[in-house]
Amino acid sequence: MESVQTITYQCPNCNAALEYDNVSGGFKCFYCDSRFSDREIRNIFKHNEEEVNLDTAVEPELDETQEQMEEFTGQSALYSCPNCGAGVICDSLTSSTRCHFCHTPVILSGRLSGEFKPNMIIPFSSTRERAEEKFKEYIKGKFLLPRGFKSEAQISNISALYVPYWLKSGLADAHLTATGKTIRTWSTASRRYTHTKVYHVERDAELSFIRVPCDGSKRIDDSLMESIEPFTYSGLKPFSMSYLSGCAAEKYDISKEEAAVRIDQRVLEAAQEEIRRMATVYTTLENVQTNFVYRQQQYVYALLPVWFLNYNYKGKDYSFAMNGQTEKMFGELPVSKFKAFLFGAGIFLVLWIIASFLGGMCLD
C-alpha cells in the first residue's frame, strides 16, 4: 500500500490520542485529562500541517477547494469489512476497528479520495454511556427478545457512527387546480335540505425548503433513519476530520442524483399538503391537479451523528438507531420463537385451567 504522510490528532501535553468529547463539545485526552477547544485543535492541526509541508517537495499552488480535497484525502482512511463489505471512514490514526453492521474486525484498505469529503458535520452531543442507558430503556419489559440481544456483550457493540446524508434546499413554485364544493345542510320539522355550491379553485404558492435529508448509505434502511429525524441544523459545523477521532463514518454509496429522487418525493408530498391546506375553506375538493417546479436547488453533503446497533438473528438483520444529537430512538426488535412458543403455551394452559374450573362449577 502507498506510504502517505498524515497529520495526527495527539495530545500536545503527553502525545496520547485525542478524542472528541460529546459532553463538552471539545477534545479530551483520556490519558492525562487535558482538554482543548475546537478552535485550539484547528490551530494545532494547521501548525502541524505547515511542518509537514516544509519536508515535502514543492508542489504547484492549489486553490482552496483543491487544498481541502487533498487534505481530506491525506487524513482519511478507508476500512473494508471482510465479512459484509461495508466501507468505513476513519481518521488516519485508527489502526483497528469493528464493522458497525456485523461487528467483524475490519482492516485498512487505503486512503479515501477527496470526492467523499463532506461539507458539513453535526458532532455527537450524547455519550456512549447515555446511548447504552437509552437502549436498555428501549428494550425494558420486552421479554420476548432473544437473550443475546439483551446481553452486555451485545450492548457494548453500539457504535458512534456518522451517517452520510444529502441535504437539499431550494425554492419552488406550486400550483393547484380543483373543483371545490361548499355543502350546507339543515332540517325542518318535515324535511332535510342540502345546499351545494360548486367553484373552480386555483391556488399558487412559492415554497422554500431547507435541508430536506436523505441518508446516503444503501446498507442503512431509509425508514430507520427517517424515524429518528429531525436533526437540529443549528448544530451544523464545517467538516473537520478531527470530529472523527474515536468515531467512524459510513462511506456514501448513494449518489446525489439517486438521493434527489427520495428528497423530491418528500418535498412534493409536503408541497401538496401545504397547497391543499390553502383551500380548506371548501367542504370537499375534487379533480385535484397539482404542478410543482423547482426554481432553485442546492445540495450539501453532511455527516450526521447516530448511535447504531445491528443484530443478526436467524439470518435476518435487526437495527437500532438513536439520534446522536436529540436522542430520539427507533429500532426493529427480534422475537425469540422459543420464548413466543412458551408464552403462547402458557396463555393456553391458563385459559384451559380457567375453562375447566368454570365447567366444573356448571356441572355442580
N, C-alpha and C positions, 0 to 999 in steps of 0.2 A: 504494500500500500504506500501511496505517496507520502513522504515526510513533509509535514507542514509546521510552520510556526504558529503558535497560539498565544492568545492573551489570557492570563489567568485571573481568577477571582479568589485571591488568597488574602488572609488577614495581614495587614501591614505590621501588626504587632508580634504575631507568632508564626505566621506563614501557613496556618491551617486553612482548610477550605471554608469559604463563607457561604451562607445560605440565606435566602430571602426569608425574613421573619414576618409571617402573616399578621401578627398582632400589632407590631409597631409600624409596619409599612416600610421598614428599612432593612438593613442587612446585619446579621449577627454571626459572630464566631462562636461556635458551640464548644470550643476548646478553652479559650481564655475569656469568653464572655464579653469581648469588645463589640461595640455597636457602631454602625455607620449609616448615615442617611443616604438616600438615593443620589443626591447631588454629590456627596463626598465620593461615592463609589464611581460615579461617572468621571469625576476629575482624576481619580487614581487610575482608572481604566485608560483615560486619554493619555496620561503621563506614560503609562506602560506601553501604549501603542506607539508613542513617539520614540521610545527607546528601541523598540523592535525595528522601526523603520530605519533607524540610524545604521543598523547592522545589515541591512538588505541592499541589494543592487538598486541603482537609481531607476525608477520606473517613470513612464510618461505620466504627466499630471492628469488626474481624473476629476470629473465633475462630482458634485455632492452625491448624486444618486449612485453613480458607479462606485464611489468610495464606500457607501453604505452597503451595497451589494457584496463587495469584496470583503468588507469587514464581517458581514454575516456568514459568508462562505468560510472564512478562516476560523470563526469562533464556534460554528455549529458542527455537530457530529450526528451522523445518521446510523441508527442501530436497526438491525433486521432480525426479527424473531424467526428462529429456525423451525418453529413448530407451526405457527399460523401465518407467517409472512408479514405481520404488522410492521410498519415503519415508525420508529420513534425518534424524535428530535431531542437531543440533549446538548448541554454546553460541552465544550471540547475537553473539559477536565474529568467528566464522568467516565469511569473505567468499567463499570458494570452496573446493570440494572435488570429489572424484570419486565416482561411484557404485561401491559395492563389488561390484555384480553385473556391470555391463558396462563399467566404467571411463570412462564418459562424464562430462565436466564437468557438474555439476548447479548449479541456480540456486535462490536463496532464494524460497520461495513464501509465507512468512508465519510467524506465531507458532504454537506448538503449544498446544492447550488443556490446562488443568490436569488433566483426567481421565487423561492419559497419564503423569502424574508417577509414577515408580517409588517403591516403599517402601524398597528396599534395593539395594545395588550391591556387587560384588566388583571392586576395582580391578585393573588389569593388574599382574602381577608379572614378566612376561617382556618383554624389549625387542624392538624391530624387528630388530636385528642377530641376536638369538637366533632369532627366527621365520624369518628368511631362511636361517640356518645349518641349522635343523632341516628346513626344506623341501628344501634341497639334499641333506641326508642321506636324506630320504624318497624322492627320485627317483634317487638314485645307483645306477648299474648298470642302470637300466630304459631300455635303448637303443631300444625301440620307440616311445618318446614322440615326438610331433611336435617339431620343432626350436624352434618358437615357444614351446612350453610351458616349455622349459628356459632361455629367454633371460633375460638380466639385466633387460631391459625388462619382461618378464612378472613376474619375481620382485619387482620394485620396486612392483608393484601390490598386494602383500599389504597388507591393511587391518586396522588395530586397530578392531575392531567390537564394540560392546556389543550382545549379542543379548537381546531381551526374553524373559523366562521367567515362567511362572506356577509357583509353588511351593506345594504343598498339604500340610498337616499335619493330624493328627487322631487320633481313636480309633475303633475298630470292633470289633464282635463277629463272630466267625466260628464256624460250626457245621458239623460233618461227620457224616454217617451213611453206613455202608457195610457190606458183608459181608466179614469178614476170614477168611482161611484160614491155618492153620499146617500145613505139609506136611513130614513126616519120612519119609525112605526109608532102607532098609537091605537087605542081601543076606545070604543064607546060601549054602551050597555049591550048593544046587539051586534056590533061589527068591529073587525080589526082592520086597520088601514096601513098600507105601506106606500111611502112616497120616495121615489128614487130619482136622483139627478145624475146625469152622465156628463163627464168632462173629458176633453183632450188635455193630457197632462204632459208638460215638459219641464225638466229641471236641468240646470247646468251648474257645475261646481269646479273650482280649481282646488285641487287637493295636494297637500305636501305630506311626504312621509319621510321619516328619519330613521336610518339604520335598522331596516327590517332584516332580521337574521335568517341565515340558513347554514347549518353546520356543513363543513367541507370534507367529512370523512364518511366513506361508504360503509365502514365497519360499525359505526355507531348509529343506532336507529334514530331517524328524524323525530319520531313521536316522543321518544325518551328525552331528547334534548329540548323539544318544544314544551314538554311538561314541566321543566324546571326554569323556564323563562318567567318573567323578563330579567335581564341583567340591567343594572343601573349604569347607563353610559357616562354619567358624570365621573365614573371611576376609570375611564379610558386614559391611558398614558402612551406616549410614543414608545414603540417597541425597543427593548434593550435585551440582549442575551443574558444580562445579569439576573433578570427575573426568573430564568430557567434554572438557576442554581438550586439544586435539591429537588427539582421537579422535572417532568418530561412533557413533551408535546407531541401530539399526533401530526403526522405529515399529511397535508391535504391531498386527496386524490379525486376530488370533485372540482371541476374547472368552474371558473366564474360564470361561463355560459350555461353550464348544467345547473348551477345553483340558481341562476336567474329564473329558470322555469318554475321552481318551487316558490321563490320570493314573489314573482309576478302573480302567481295564483293567490298567495296570501294578500297581496296588495289589492288585487281585483276584488276578492271577497269583501275586504274592508271597505273599498270604494263603493261597491254595490249596496252594502248595508247603510253607509252614510247617505248616499243619494236617495235611497228609499226612505230613510228617516225624514228627509226634507219634504216628503209627500204624505206624511202620516195624517194630514188633515182629512184625507179621504177614508171612507169606510173600507173600501177594497180597491186594489189595483189589479188590473187585468191587462193582458197583451203587453207585458213589460219588456222593453228592449233597452239595453244599455250599451254605451260606447265608451271606451277607455283608451286614452292616448297619452303616452309619456311626452313631456316637453323637455325635461332634464333628467339625467340619470348619473349617479356616481356610486362607485363601489369602493369599499375599504376592506382589506384583508386583516383580520384580527384574531388573536388567541384569547379565549375566554376560559376562566377557571372552573374546573369541575372535579369534584371528588368522585372517583369512578371505581366500581367493583363489578367484576364479571365472574359468573359461576357456571360451570358446565355440569349439568345433571341429566343423566340418561341420554347423553348425546345432544342435548339442547342447551343453548346459552341463555342465561338469565342475568340481566344487568340492573344494577342500582346506581343512581346518579344523584349527587347533591350539588347544587349551585355553590361554588366556592366563594361567592360574594354575598348572596342573600340567604343561603342555607335552605332554599326550597328543595324538597326531595321528591323523587319518584322512582319506582322500580317494579319490575315484574318478578314475582316471587315463585320459586318452585314448590311443588307439593309432593310430599313423600307418599307414594302409593300404598306402602305398608301401613303408615300411620292413618291414612284415609280409610283403608280397609278396617283397621281396628276401631276407628271412630264410628264407622257405619255399622259394624257388628255390635258395638256397644249400645248404640241407639236402638238397633233391632232387638237386642236382648232385653233392654229396659222396657220397650213397648210390649214385648211378648209377656214379660212378668206382670205388667200392669193389666194387660188384656186377660191373662189367666186369673189374676186376682179378682177382677171385676166379673169375669164369667163365673167364678166360684160363688161369689156373692149372689148372683142372679139365681143360681141353682138352689141356693139355700132359701 
